[in-house]
Amino acid sequence: MQKLFISSAYIYPMCPLNINHAKMFVIGDIIARRARKDGKNVFFPIASHYSGNSAQNVAKTFTKIFYEKSTITEDEKRTFDMYKNFYSVPIKILKSFSNPLNILNFYNQEILWELKSLDILGDYESSYTTSHEDFPTFINTIISLYGKHDALVSNKKGELALNYEDTVWKEATLELMNRVEFIQPFHKNNIITGMRNITNKWSFLREDGYGVTYKKKWIIDPMFDSELFTIFDLYVKFKKEYKNKSINAKDIFDNLFKVLRNEDKPKNALVKKIVEWLPCDVFICEEHLKNWVAKKLYAESLLLDKKYQTRKYFVLGMGLLNGIRMSASRGNAILARDLINSYGATKARLIIIMGGGNASKSYNYDKQLPLQIDKLLNNFTNYYTYLTSIVYKEVVANNDVDEITSVETIYKSIDNNINRGYYRQAIIELLSIVPAKYGFPSCKTATILVSLYEKYLEILLPSLLGSFKNYKKLE
């Protein structure tokens, strides 16, 4: 069975998901559902990044407010108001946020609830956070490989950095850039621009924060401990099968990276399984991570053979609210949780898909969108009910050959839009254009249209047809 490995940028669980972040996972789910329908074996993991010092900074604010009773600054007041009023966190829970790990754990669980509510069929049994016991070994193995390949340098500030200015390494990265596929090709130029922003002046070490410890003193910066995490996705997936066996993580990763550079053969079944599932077939992220994507390409060009390098990138455009890029951590965002609670899962998922046009282009959120979607869904519900009444009551009607041929063209158009990532257009065709074009179909055409909705709504809006209680599957 052919495999499809989909991954997406790590979640940083400091707050609820905004709709841009949620869209990454909705798109991943659409790709996964489509592949499963085609009979592929799909792996779609979801993981969270416990790294950086944002959680510590927020925890200091809540410690000061609840336990030190000292005067707070304007910035600290804004932080408190955001968590209490914008995120709607109860005071009892806010008091526990004096511990930074409590913040990360709380939102990690909330975000998983949000994703499940949006009908995202990720591989939740393989979900993990970077607090995983073997993650430090994984990252330190990668850092040691950078050293082995002479990619570690001391920059002008005397800080340890990656030698992104090495011409040979840069050429290898550009060569990879030219080979890799971007679902929307114009994003390739954005990533090349990101490459120009990466220099040796970036140290990959910090003095404090959550993250992987380097040489028992430093913390590896969160921008430098995740470029190859898709490999760790697979490690977590398959390690479960060896839970009753002794596994030395360092030996596994040492052998694994030699295999991935064609320097050795797999020495155990775990390494073999990981290698069989590489490369990542589709990686999904947002446009504002273009510098990080460039770093990811650097890492893969140096440490992975061509056949193990990520094949395809789906880069999302930025969603704006009132002309400013959405950011839940800054209080300027439409939250996925609020959409779910206000409108239910199906409508929330539809709002996320319909926001903007092409998913890879930036857009300004239209606050009238929920009302527009109400009208769209109401009209579709009436139309679909009418279709099923024709089919199931076997209303006698002429079978129009030209009409049936026309519906088959719609199949191809929707299929093409889904393949190109134009999910909004596919939804518009299904819920708006088809009802307008085939208002009074023949019985045969109605049967084909019901099958059309069966096929594509299960991919795009999987819970929508479940609302039709008398719905039965056509042979």
C-alpha positions in Angstrom: 0.0 0.0 0.0 1.3 3.4 -1.0 2.1 5.7 2.0 1.5 9.4 2.5 3.3 11.2 5.3 1.9 14.7 6.1 3.4 16.9 8.8 2.9 20.5 9.9 4.7 23.1 11.8 4.9 22.5 15.6 2.2 24.0 17.8 3.5 26.4 20.4 0.8 25.9 23.1 0.8 29.3 24.8 -2.8 30.2 23.9 -5.7 29.0 21.8 -5.3 28.5 18.0 -6.2 31.4 15.8 -7.9 30.4 12.5 -4.7 30.7 10.5 -3.0 28.1 12.7 -6.2 25.9 12.6 -6.2 26.2 8.8 -2.9 24.3 8.6 -4.5 21.3 10.3 -7.7 21.5 8.3 -5.7 21.5 5.1 -3.7 18.6 6.4 -6.9 16.8 7.2 -8.3 17.4 3.7 -5.1 16.0 2.1 -5.2 13.0 4.4 -8.9 12.3 3.8 -8.4 12.5 0.1 -5.4 10.1 0.2 -7.3 7.6 2.4 -10.1 7.6 -0.2 -7.4 6.7 -2.8 -6.4 3.8 -0.6 -3.1 5.2 0.7 -1.7 4.5 4.2 -1.6 8.0 5.8 0.4 9.2 8.7 -0.6 12.7 9.9 1.0 13.4 13.4 0.4 16.4 15.6 3.0 17.7 18.0 3.7 20.6 20.3 6.9 22.6 20.9 7.8 23.2 24.5 10.6 25.6 23.8 11.6 29.2 24.2 11.0 31.5 27.2 7.6 33.0 26.5 5.9 30.6 29.0 8.4 31.6 31.7 7.7 35.3 31.1 3.9 34.8 31.3 4.4 32.7 34.4 6.3 35.5 36.1 3.4 37.8 35.5 0.9 35.5 37.1 3.3 34.8 40.0 3.6 38.5 40.6 -0.2 39.1 40.4 -1.4 36.2 42.6 1.4 35.5 44.9 3.7 38.5 45.3 0.9 41.2 45.3 3.4 43.7 44.0 2.6 46.6 41.6 2.3 45.4 38.0 3.4 47.1 34.9 1.1 48.1 31.9 2.5 45.1 29.9 1.8 42.7 32.8 -1.8 44.1 33.0 -2.3 43.6 29.3 -1.1 40.0 29.7 -3.5 39.3 32.5 -6.4 40.9 30.6 -5.6 38.9 27.5 -5.7 35.6 29.3 -8.7 36.4 31.5 -10.9 38.3 29.0 -9.7 37.4 25.5 -8.8 33.7 26.1 -11.5 33.4 28.8 -9.4 31.5 31.3 -11.0 31.1 34.7 -9.2 32.7 37.7 -8.7 29.3 39.3 -6.7 28.1 36.3 -4.9 31.4 35.9 -3.5 30.9 39.4 -1.9 27.7 38.3 -0.2 29.6 35.4 2.5 30.7 37.9 4.1 27.4 36.7 5.1 27.8 33.0 4.7 24.1 32.4 1.0 24.4 33.5 0.5 26.9 30.7 2.0 24.7 28.1 0.1 21.6 29.3 -3.2 23.4 29.5 -3.1 24.8 26.0 -1.6 21.6 24.5 -4.8 19.8 25.7 -7.1 22.6 24.7 -5.7 22.7 21.2 -6.0 19.0 20.8 -9.7 19.4 21.7 -10.0 22.2 19.1 -8.5 20.0 16.4 -10.7 17.0 17.2 -13.8 19.3 17.3 -13.0 20.5 13.8 -13.1 16.8 12.6 -9.4 16.7 12.0 -8.4 13.0 11.9 -4.8 13.3 12.9 -2.8 10.4 14.4 -3.5 11.5 18.0 -2.1 8.3 19.4 1.3 9.4 18.1 1.0 13.0 19.4 3.8 14.2 21.5 5.5 17.3 22.9 9.2 18.2 22.8 9.4 17.3 26.5 9.6 13.7 25.2 12.4 11.9 27.0 14.3 11.2 23.8 14.0 14.6 22.1 17.2 16.0 23.7 19.2 13.0 22.4 17.7 13.5 19.0 18.6 17.2 18.9 22.1 16.8 20.3 22.7 14.1 17.7 21.9 16.7 15.0 24.1 19.3 16.5 27.0 16.9 16.6 26.4 16.1 12.9 26.6 19.8 12.2 30.0 19.8 13.9 31.1 16.7 11.9 30.3 18.5 8.7 32.1 21.7 9.7 28.9 23.7 9.9 29.5 25.1 13.4 31.4 28.4 13.6 32.0 31.2 16.0 30.4 34.4 14.6 31.6 38.0 15.0 30.1 38.2 18.5 32.0 35.1 19.5 28.7 33.0 19.7 28.3 29.5 18.4 26.3 29.6 15.1 25.6 27.6 12.0 27.7 28.6 9.0 24.9 29.6 6.7 27.3 31.8 4.7 29.3 28.8 3.5 29.0 28.9 -0.3 29.0 25.1 -0.8 26.2 24.6 1.7 24.2 27.5 0.2 24.6 26.0 -3.3 23.4 22.6 -2.1 20.4 24.3 -0.4 19.5 26.2 -3.6 19.8 23.0 -5.6 17.3 21.4 -3.1 15.1 24.4 -3.4 14.9 24.0 -7.2 14.0 20.3 -6.9 11.3 20.6 -4.1 7.7 21.2 -5.1 5.6 24.0 -3.7 1.9 23.5 -4.1 1.7 27.2 -4.9 4.9 27.9 -6.9 5.1 31.6 -6.1 6.1 30.8 -2.5 9.4 29.4 -3.7 10.6 33.0 -4.3 9.4 33.9 -0.7 11.6 31.1 0.7 14.6 32.2 -1.4 14.1 35.7 0.1 14.1 34.0 3.5 17.5 32.4 2.7 18.9 35.9 2.3 17.9 36.8 5.8 19.8 33.9 7.3 23.4 34.6 8.4 26.0 33.5 10.8 25.1 36.3 13.2 22.3 34.1 14.5 23.5 32.1 17.5 21.6 28.9 18.1 22.1 29.0 21.9 20.3 30.8 24.7 21.1 31.3 28.4 17.6 30.4 29.6 14.2 29.1 28.6 12.6 25.7 28.0 14.4 23.5 25.5 17.1 21.1 24.9 20.2 21.6 27.0 23.5 21.8 25.1 26.7 20.9 27.1 24.8 21.2 30.4 24.9 25.0 30.2 23.1 26.4 27.2 19.5 26.1 25.8 19.2 25.5 22.1 17.1 28.3 20.6 13.6 27.1 19.5 14.3 28.2 15.9 17.2 25.6 15.8 15.7 22.5 17.4 12.9 21.6 15.0 14.1 21.7 11.4 14.2 17.9 11.1 11.4 17.0 13.6 9.5 15.0 10.9 12.1 12.3 11.5 11.2 12.4 15.2 7.5 12.2 14.2 8.2 8.7 12.8 10.5 7.8 15.8 7.6 8.4 18.2 5.1 6.5 15.9 7.2 3.3 15.7 8.9 3.4 19.1 5.6 2.3 20.7 5.9 -1.0 19.0 9.1 -1.6 21.0 7.9 -0.5 24.4 8.8 -3.8 26.0 12.3 -3.8 24.5 15.4 -2.0 25.6 16.1 0.9 23.2 19.1 3.1 23.4 18.0 6.3 21.7 21.5 7.5 21.0 22.4 4.3 19.1 19.1 4.5 17.2 19.7 8.1 16.1 23.4 7.5 15.3 22.5 4.6 13.0 19.5 6.4 11.6 21.4 9.5 10.4 24.1 7.4 8.9 21.4 5.5 6.9 19.9 8.8 5.9 23.3 9.9 4.5 23.8 6.5 2.8 26.8 5.8 5.1 25.3 2.6 6.7 22.5 0.1 6.6 19.6 -0.1 9.2 20.8 -2.1 12.2 17.4 -2.8 13.6 13.7 -2.9 12.7 12.9 0.5 14.2 15.4 2.4 12.0 14.2 0.4 9.0 10.6 1.4 9.6 11.5 5.1 10.0 13.5 5.1 6.8 10.7 3.3 4.9 8.3 6.2 5.7 10.7 8.9 4.7 10.6 11.4 3.1 7.8 13.6 4.4 5.5 13.9 1.4 3.7 17.1 2.3 4.8 19.7 4.9 2.3 22.5 5.8 3.2 25.8 7.4 2.4 29.5 7.3 4.2 32.1 5.3 5.6 34.0 8.3 7.8 30.9 8.9 9.7 31.4 5.6 13.0 32.0 7.4 12.5 28.8 9.3 11.6 26.9 6.1 14.8 28.1 4.6 16.7 26.8 7.6 14.9 23.5 7.2 16.0 23.3 3.6 19.6 24.0 4.8 19.4 21.2 7.4 18.0 18.7 4.9 20.5 19.5 2.2 23.4 18.8 4.6 22.2 15.9 6.7 19.8 13.9 4.4 20.3 12.2 1.1 18.1 13.5 -1.7 15.6 10.6 -1.5 14.9 11.5 2.2 14.4 15.2 1.7 10.8 16.7 2.1 9.1 16.4 -1.2 6.4 19.1 -1.1 5.5 22.3 0.8 2.1 23.8 1.2 2.7 27.3 2.5 -0.3 29.3 3.8 -0.8 33.0 3.3 -1.2 35.2 6.3 -4.7 36.1 7.6 -5.2 39.7 8.6 -7.7 41.1 11.1 -8.4 44.8 10.6 -5.3 45.0 8.3 -2.9 43.5 10.9 -1.5 40.0 10.8 -3.5 37.8 13.2 -1.7 36.7 16.3 -3.5 35.1 19.2 -0.6 35.8 21.5 -1.0 39.6 20.8 -4.8 39.6 21.1 -5.5 40.3 17.5 -7.1 37.1 16.1 -10.2 35.2 15.4 -9.9 32.1 17.7 -10.8 28.7 16.5 -12.3 27.8 19.9 -14.6 30.8 19.7 -15.9 29.7 16.3 -16.5 26.2 17.5 -18.4 27.4 20.6 -20.4 30.0 18.7 -21.3 28.1 15.5 -20.5 24.4 16.0 -17.8 22.3 14.3 -19.1 22.1 10.8 -19.7 25.9 10.4 -16.4 26.7 12.2 -14.5 24.4 9.8 -16.2 26.0 6.8 -15.4 29.5 8.0 -11.7 28.5 8.3 -11.7 27.1 4.8 -13.6 30.0 3.3 -11.5 32.8 4.9 -9.8 34.5 1.9 -9.5 33.0 -1.5 -6.5 30.9 -2.4 -5.2 29.4 0.9 -1.6 30.3 0.0 -2.4 34.0 -0.3 -2.8 36.6 2.4 -6.3 37.9 3.1 -8.2 40.2 5.4 -10.8 38.4 7.5 -14.4 39.4 6.5 -16.5 39.7 9.7 -19.6 39.1 7.6 -18.3 35.6 6.7 -20.4 33.7 9.4 -23.6 35.3 8.1 -22.7 34.5 4.5 -22.0 30.9 5.5 -25.3 30.7 7.3 -27.1 31.6 4.0 -24.9 29.2 2.0 -25.6 26.3 4.3 -29.3 27.0 4.5 -29.6 27.0 0.7 -27.6 23.8 0.4 -29.6 22.0 3.1 -32.8 22.8 1.1 -31.2 21.7 -2.1 -29.8 18.5 -0.8 -33.1 17.5 0.8 -34.7 18.1 -2.5 -32.1 15.9 -4.3 -32.6 13.0 -1.9 -36.4 13.3 -2.2 -36.0 12.7 -6.0 -33.6 9.8 -5.5 -35.3 7.9 -2.7 -38.9 8.4 -3.8 -37.9 7.4 -7.3 -39.6 10.4 -8.9 -40.1 9.6 -12.6 -38.1 11.9 -14.8 -36.3 11.9 -18.1 -32.6 11.1 -18.0 -30.8 14.0 -19.8 -27.6 12.7 -21.3 -26.2 16.2 -21.8 -26.9 17.0 -18.1 -25.2 13.9 -16.9 -22.1 14.7 -19.0 -22.1 18.2 -17.5 -22.1 16.8 -14.0 -19.1 14.6 -14.8 -17.3 17.8 -15.8 -18.1 19.2 -12.4 -16.5 16.1 -10.8 -13.3 16.9 -12.7 -13.4 20.6 -11.8 -13.8 19.9 -8.1 -11.1 17.2 -8.2 -8.7 19.6 -9.9 -9.4 22.4 -7.3 -8.8 20.0 -4.4 -5.5 18.7 -6.0 -4.3 22.3 -6.4 -5.2 23.3 -2.9 -8.1 25.6 -4.0 -10.5 24.3 -1.3 -12.6 27.4 -1.1 -13.4 27.2 -4.8 -14.3 23.5 -4.4 -16.7 24.4 -1.6 -18.3 27.1 -3.7 -18.8 24.7 -6.5 -20.4 22.1 -4.3 -22.6 24.4 -2.1 -23.4 27.2 -4.6 -22.6 26.6 -8.2 -24.0 23.0 -8.5 -27.4 23.9 -6.8 -27.7 26.9 -9.1 -26.9 24.9 -12.2 -28.9 21.8 -11.5 -31.9 23.2 -9.7 -34.4 20.6 -11.2 -32.3 17.6 -12.2 -33.5 14.3 -13.6 -33.6 11.3 -11.3 -30.4 9.9 -12.8 -28.6 13.3 -12.5 -29.9 13.7 -8.9 -28.4 10.2 -8.1 -25.0 11.3 -9.5 -25.1 14.6 -7.6 -25.8 12.9 -4.3 -22.8 10.6 -5.0 -20.8 13.8 -5.8 -21.7 15.3 -2.4 -21.0 11.9 -0.7 -17.5 11.8 -2.1 -16.3 15.4 -1.7 -18.1 16.6 1.5 -16.6 13.6 3.3 -13.2 15.1 2.5 -14.0 18.8 2.9 -16.8 19.0 5.5 -17.1 15.5 6.9 -19.8 16.1 9.5 -22.2 18.1 7.2 -24.1 15.1 5.6 -24.4 13.5 9.1 -27.1 16.1 9.8 -29.4 14.4 7.4 -31.0 11.8 9.6 -32.7 9.8 6.9 -29.6 9.8 4.7 -28.6 6.4 3.4 -25.6 5.5 1.3 -26.3 4.8 -2.4 -25.0 1.7 -4.0 
